[in-house]
Amino acid sequence: MRPVNAVITKIVDETPTIRTFFFDTSFELVPGQFVMVWIRGVDEIPMALSYENAITVQKVGHATSALFELEVCDSVGIRGPFGNGFDIKKGHILLVSGGVGAAPLAPLAEKAGASGIKVTTLLGAKTKDELPFRERFEAAGDVKVATDDGSEGIHGFVTQLIDEPDRYSQIYCCGPEIMMKKVLDKVAPSKAQFSLHRYIKCGIGICGACCIDGLRVCRDGPVFPGGVLKKSEFGVYRRNECGERVKV
């Protein structure tokens, strides 16, 4: 698939380190899917769609730093969307978000809320200034907050907010892998879905850079049922930028 030239129309600073880029091109959004974003002369990286026409990025490395240098009217190449999305269940759902993991969960909350599904969201971040999309989650349902430094909500980790998980029809989670592993250990795997972030190079299942055991995150994921992850190396090993298997 050839990349589409996408011109930046608006840039929003969600937090001091998280920024949303809006484009003149929209995509058919299934919450949880991702696109490959080509920063010309730098790299191509996977990003979850946070709106039909936007990605939300945390500045963490060389490619994302280059993305943060772009301005309105600059452009990037975009391929996709790729992978599967969240399977939205009826009833009362729980969303568990860590940091920029809110990006794919926010459109999920909006879609579920618009369908009459009861939504509760647990938002976690290092500080109160690092809580993206809080207003979007609050518009969809109840929100509880945890911060590492105690500046808002409870003083601790978002996993500490999980109470009586069996009362939810489905649990959706995205964030740092260590956090998601703790969520998986606390809930019924058959009632949970997780959106994974791994090194993805091709986006179409050929190179194997994103493999977790025999699963390709770009094709079989990025959203996986908890039951599948429970039997895998999830939360224990990952692959680095060279494809080498290393501990999480």
C-alpha positions in Angstrom: 0.0 0.0 0.0 1.4 3.4 -1.0 1.3 6.2 1.6 -1.3 9.0 1.2 0.1 12.5 1.5 -1.6 13.9 4.6 -1.3 17.7 5.3 -1.3 18.8 8.9 -4.3 21.2 9.4 -4.1 21.6 13.2 -1.9 20.7 16.1 -3.1 20.4 19.7 -0.9 20.1 22.8 -2.8 17.6 24.9 -0.1 17.5 27.6 3.5 18.8 27.8 4.7 15.6 26.1 1.6 14.5 24.1 0.4 16.2 20.9 -2.4 15.5 18.5 -1.9 16.1 14.8 -5.0 16.6 12.6 -4.8 16.0 8.9 -6.8 17.0 5.7 -7.3 13.2 5.2 -9.9 11.1 7.1 -9.9 7.4 7.6 -12.6 4.9 8.3 -12.0 4.6 12.0 -12.4 1.3 13.9 -11.2 2.1 17.4 -8.0 0.3 18.1 -6.6 0.2 14.5 -3.4 1.9 13.6 -1.7 3.7 10.7 1.9 3.8 9.6 3.2 7.4 9.6 6.1 8.2 7.4 8.2 11.2 8.5 10.1 11.9 5.4 13.9 11.5 5.7 13.5 10.1 9.2 11.4 6.9 9.7 8.0 5.3 9.5 6.3 4.5 12.8 2.9 3.0 13.9 0.4 5.3 15.5 -3.1 4.7 16.7 -5.9 6.8 15.3 -7.3 9.0 18.0 -9.9 10.6 15.7 -10.9 9.8 12.1 -8.4 12.4 10.9 -5.8 12.5 13.7 -3.1 10.7 15.6 -1.9 11.4 19.1 1.8 11.2 19.8 4.1 11.1 22.8 7.6 12.5 22.3 9.8 9.6 23.3 12.4 9.0 20.6 14.0 10.1 17.3 11.0 9.7 15.1 8.4 11.2 17.4 10.8 14.1 18.2 11.0 14.8 14.4 7.2 14.7 14.2 7.1 17.3 17.0 9.2 19.6 14.8 6.5 19.7 12.1 4.0 22.6 11.8 0.6 23.2 10.3 0.8 22.9 6.4 3.7 20.4 6.7 2.9 16.8 5.6 3.6 13.2 6.3 2.8 10.0 4.5 0.2 7.7 6.0 -0.5 4.0 5.2 -3.5 2.1 6.6 -5.5 1.7 8.7 -4.1 -1.7 9.6 -4.9 -4.5 12.0 -8.0 -5.2 14.0 -9.9 -3.0 16.4 -11.8 -3.4 19.7 -14.8 -5.7 19.7 -17.4 -3.5 21.5 -19.7 -5.4 23.9 -23.0 -4.3 25.2 -23.6 -3.8 28.9 -21.3 -1.9 31.3 -17.7 -1.7 30.0 -14.5 -0.6 31.7 -11.6 1.2 30.0 -8.2 1.2 31.6 -5.8 3.8 30.2 -2.1 4.5 31.0 -0.6 7.7 29.5 -0.8 8.0 25.8 -2.7 4.7 25.8 -5.8 6.9 25.9 -5.4 7.6 22.2 -7.2 4.4 20.9 -9.5 4.2 23.9 -11.0 7.7 23.5 -12.8 7.0 20.2 -13.9 3.6 21.7 -15.5 5.4 24.7 -17.3 7.8 22.3 -18.6 5.1 20.0 -19.7 3.0 23.0 -21.3 5.9 24.8 -23.2 7.0 21.6 -24.6 3.4 21.3 -26.1 3.6 24.8 -23.4 1.4 26.4 -22.5 2.3 30.0 -18.8 3.4 30.1 -16.5 3.7 33.1 -12.9 4.8 32.5 -9.8 4.6 34.7 -7.2 7.1 33.7 -3.6 6.8 34.9 -0.6 9.1 34.3 2.6 10.3 36.0 1.1 13.6 37.0 -2.2 15.5 36.5 -0.6 17.4 33.6 -0.2 14.1 31.7 -3.9 13.1 31.5 -5.0 13.3 27.8 -8.6 13.3 26.6 -10.1 13.5 30.0 -13.0 15.6 28.7 -13.8 13.0 26.0 -14.0 10.2 28.5 -16.1 12.3 30.9 -18.6 13.0 28.1 -18.9 9.2 27.6 -19.3 8.2 31.3 -17.8 8.0 34.7 -14.0 8.7 35.1 -11.6 7.8 37.9 -8.0 9.0 38.0 -4.7 7.8 39.5 -1.4 9.7 39.3 2.0 8.4 40.2 2.7 11.6 42.2 -0.7 12.0 43.7 -1.3 15.4 42.1 -4.8 14.2 41.1 -7.0 11.3 42.0 -5.5 8.5 44.1 -1.7 8.5 44.7 -0.6 5.3 42.9 -1.1 3.3 39.8 -4.3 3.0 37.7 -4.4 -0.7 38.3 -5.3 0.1 42.0 -8.6 1.5 40.8 -9.8 -1.8 39.4 -12.6 -2.9 41.8 -14.9 -5.9 41.3 -13.8 -6.5 37.6 -16.4 -9.3 37.2 -19.2 -6.8 37.2 -18.2 -5.4 33.8 -19.3 -7.0 30.6 -15.9 -6.3 29.0 -12.6 -4.6 30.0 -10.5 -2.7 27.4 -6.9 -1.7 28.2 -4.1 0.3 26.6 -0.9 1.7 28.0 2.6 0.6 29.1 3.0 -3.2 28.8 3.9 -3.7 32.4 0.7 -1.9 33.4 -1.4 -4.0 31.0 0.2 -7.2 32.3 -1.0 -6.2 35.8 -4.5 -5.6 34.5 -4.4 -9.0 32.8 -3.4 -10.6 36.1 -6.4 -8.9 37.9 -9.2 -9.6 35.5 -10.9 -12.6 33.8 -8.9 -13.0 30.6 -12.0 -14.0 28.6 -13.6 -10.7 29.4 -10.7 -8.4 28.5 -9.1 -6.9 25.3 -5.7 -5.3 25.1 -4.2 -2.9 22.5 -0.5 -3.7 22.2 2.3 -1.4 21.1 5.4 -3.1 19.6 8.0 -2.2 17.0 6.2 -2.4 13.7 8.1 -2.0 10.4 6.1 -3.3 7.5 2.5 -3.2 8.9 1.4 -6.0 6.7 2.7 -9.1 8.5 5.8 -9.9 6.4 8.9 -8.8 8.4 8.1 -10.3 11.8 9.5 -7.4 13.7 6.4 -7.1 15.8 5.9 -10.8 16.7 4.8 -11.9 20.1 5.4 -15.7 20.1 3.8 -16.8 16.9 1.4 -13.8 16.6 2.0 -10.7 14.4 0.9 -7.6 16.2 0.3 -5.7 13.0 -2.0 -8.4 11.5 -3.3 -10.5 14.3 -3.6 -7.4 16.5 -2.9 -4.8 17.7 -6.0 -5.7 19.8 -5.8 -9.1 21.4 -8.2 -11.0 23.7 -6.8 -11.6 27.2 -7.1 -15.3 26.9 -4.6 -15.3 24.0 -2.1 -13.0 25.8 -2.3 -15.1 29.0 -0.7 -18.0 27.0 2.0 -15.8 25.5 5.2 -14.0 26.4 3.2 -10.8 26.9 4.5 -8.8 29.8 7.7 -10.8 30.0 9.5 -10.4 26.7 9.4 -8.0 23.7 11.4 -7.4 20.6 13.7 -4.3 20.4 14.3 -2.2 17.3 16.7 -4.8 15.9 14.1 -7.6 16.3 16.1 -9.1 19.3 14.0 -10.7 22.0 14.6 -8.9 25.3 12.9 -8.7 28.7 10.1 -6.1 29.2 
